[in-house]
Amino acid sequence: MIRKPAHILRALGLALVVSAGSAHADGLAQLKQFMDGTRTARGTFSQQVYSKSGRKPQQASGTFAFSRPGKFRWVYEKPYAQVLVGDGSKLWAYDQELNQVTTKKLGQALGSTPAAILAGDNSLDKNFVLKDAGSAEGLEWVEATPKAEDSSFERIRMGFAGGQLKAMVLHDNFGQTTTLLFGQIERNPALDAGQFRFVPPKGADVVGE
């Protein structure tokens, strides 16, 4: 059975892992500072996906890097190896276990998803309705609601502290909730451009555009 790239996209809100804001600034202020001041970033993440049925959550972890606008690399290391690469024009999703690559045009793949925040420009208002969502659990929260009717997400919550995004909660249209926690963040590092290029492995099945 093919794992859908959309499942990986749920985690692409890692775009917001870095911000230069004040610890006491509200969520929208810290989000704006992130968008204005962060061109590249890399770090680690852990992810939990909770189903509507309430069964035991699925857990995953890995690393990421991005270079705005349009380029990113998202790598699942556990429990299985998967790679998602945006090269500026195409999105490549590689499942190592299946030796299968799925590709599509980057603009169509992003739309009003967390990936648009990861690799996009500063025009968040174009794709999302943004509002402060108050303080909870020691974090300042922002809620983003996609404007596009065909978005796979109902809403996205981002929790900031000390100028960094510490947590992200994604509510999709199927009743699933994905929680992301971020760590070991490096802001505006010099990144090797080669990691944002993808060449399908020899013998891999390539599906898509």
C-alpha positions in Angstrom: 0.0 0.0 0.0 1.4 3.4 -1.0 1.9 5.9 1.8 0.4 9.2 0.8 2.7 12.2 0.6 -0.1 14.2 2.2 0.7 12.4 5.5 4.2 13.8 5.3 2.9 17.2 4.4 1.1 17.3 7.7 4.4 17.7 9.3 5.7 20.5 7.1 4.7 23.1 9.6 8.3 22.7 10.8 8.8 25.8 8.7 7.9 27.8 11.8 10.4 26.3 14.1 12.5 29.4 14.3 11.7 33.0 15.3 13.6 36.0 16.7 10.7 37.3 18.8 10.6 38.3 22.4 9.6 35.8 25.0 6.7 38.1 25.9 5.5 39.0 22.4 2.2 37.6 21.4 2.0 34.8 18.9 1.3 36.9 15.9 4.2 39.3 16.7 6.6 36.3 17.0 5.3 34.8 13.8 5.8 38.0 11.9 9.4 38.3 13.2 10.0 34.7 12.1 8.8 35.4 8.6 10.7 38.6 8.3 14.0 37.4 9.8 14.4 33.7 8.9 15.6 32.7 5.4 17.1 29.3 6.3 16.8 26.9 9.2 17.6 23.3 10.2 16.7 21.2 13.3 15.0 18.1 14.6 11.4 17.2 15.2 9.2 14.6 16.9 5.7 13.9 15.8 2.6 12.2 17.1 -0.6 11.5 15.1 -3.8 10.9 17.0 -6.7 9.3 15.2 -10.4 10.2 15.6 -10.9 6.7 17.2 -8.5 7.5 20.0 -6.2 4.5 19.4 -2.6 4.6 20.4 -0.9 7.5 18.5 1.6 7.0 15.7 5.0 8.3 16.5 7.8 9.5 14.3 10.9 11.7 14.4 13.6 13.1 12.1 15.3 16.2 10.8 14.5 19.1 8.5 16.1 22.0 6.6 14.6 24.8 4.5 15.7 27.7 2.4 12.9 30.2 1.6 11.3 30.5 -0.8 10.5 27.1 -2.2 13.2 24.8 -1.0 13.1 22.3 1.9 14.1 18.8 3.0 12.1 16.8 5.5 13.5 13.5 6.6 11.8 10.8 8.7 14.4 8.6 10.4 12.1 6.6 12.7 10.0 4.4 12.6 10.6 4.2 8.8 12.8 6.1 6.4 11.1 8.7 4.2 12.3 11.8 2.5 10.4 14.8 1.2 12.2 17.4 -0.9 11.0 20.7 -2.4 13.5 21.9 -5.1 11.7 25.1 -5.9 9.6 23.8 -8.7 8.7 20.1 -7.8 7.9 18.2 -4.6 9.6 14.8 -4.3 8.4 12.2 -1.8 10.6 9.1 -1.5 9.6 6.0 0.5 12.8 4.0 1.0 11.0 0.8 2.1 8.9 0.7 -1.1 11.6 2.2 -3.2 9.0 4.5 -4.6 9.1 8.2 -5.5 6.0 10.4 -5.9 6.4 13.8 -7.5 4.1 16.7 -8.3 4.4 20.4 -9.1 5.4 22.3 -5.9 2.7 24.9 -6.1 -0.1 22.3 -6.3 1.4 20.3 -3.5 1.7 23.2 -1.1 -1.5 25.2 -1.4 -2.9 26.2 2.0 -0.8 23.7 4.0 1.9 24.0 6.6 4.4 23.6 3.7 3.3 26.9 2.4 4.6 28.4 5.6 7.8 26.4 5.5 9.0 27.4 2.0 6.8 30.3 1.1 7.3 34.0 1.0 6.0 36.5 3.6 2.4 36.6 2.2 0.8 34.3 4.8 -2.4 36.3 4.7 -2.9 35.1 1.1 -3.5 31.5 2.2 -4.5 31.7 5.9 -6.7 33.7 8.2 -4.4 34.3 11.2 -5.3 35.3 14.7 -3.8 35.3 18.2 -5.0 32.3 20.2 -3.9 33.4 23.7 -1.5 31.7 26.1 -1.6 28.1 27.3 1.0 25.6 28.6 3.6 28.3 28.8 3.3 29.2 25.1 1.9 32.0 23.0 -0.4 30.6 20.3 -1.4 31.6 16.8 -4.3 29.9 15.0 -4.1 29.7 11.2 -7.2 28.7 9.2 -6.7 27.9 5.5 -8.7 30.1 3.1 -8.8 27.4 0.4 -11.9 25.2 0.5 -9.9 22.2 -0.7 -7.3 22.3 2.0 -6.8 19.0 3.9 -6.6 21.0 7.2 -9.4 22.6 9.3 -6.9 24.6 11.4 -3.3 24.8 12.5 -2.2 26.1 15.9 1.4 27.2 16.5 2.9 27.7 20.0 5.8 30.1 20.5 8.1 30.7 23.5 11.3 32.7 23.7 11.3 33.5 20.1 11.0 30.0 18.8 8.1 27.8 17.7 8.0 25.0 20.3 4.9 23.1 19.2 2.4 22.8 16.4 -1.0 21.2 16.4 -2.7 20.3 13.1 -6.3 19.4 12.8 -7.2 17.7 9.5 -10.6 17.1 7.8 -10.5 13.4 8.8 -10.5 13.9 12.5 -6.8 13.3 13.0 -4.6 15.6 15.1 -0.9 15.8 14.5 1.3 17.3 17.2 4.9 18.4 16.4 7.6 19.3 18.9 10.8 21.0 17.7 14.3 21.0 19.0 18.0 21.7 18.2 17.1 24.5 16.0 19.7 26.5 14.1 18.5 29.8 12.5 19.9 31.1 9.2 22.8 28.7 8.8 24.6 28.3 5.5 23.1 25.3 3.8 24.4 23.0 1.0 22.1 23.6 -2.0 22.6 20.0 -2.9 20.3 18.8 -0.2 17.4 20.6 -2.0 17.9 18.6 -5.2 16.5 15.1 -5.6 17.6 12.4 -8.0 15.4 9.2 -7.9 17.5 6.2 -6.7 18.3 3.6 -9.4 15.4 1.2 -9.9 12.9 3.3 -7.9 9.3 3.4 -9.2 8.5 7.1 -10.0 4.8 8.1 -10.0 3.4 11.5 -10.8 4.2 14.5 -13.0 
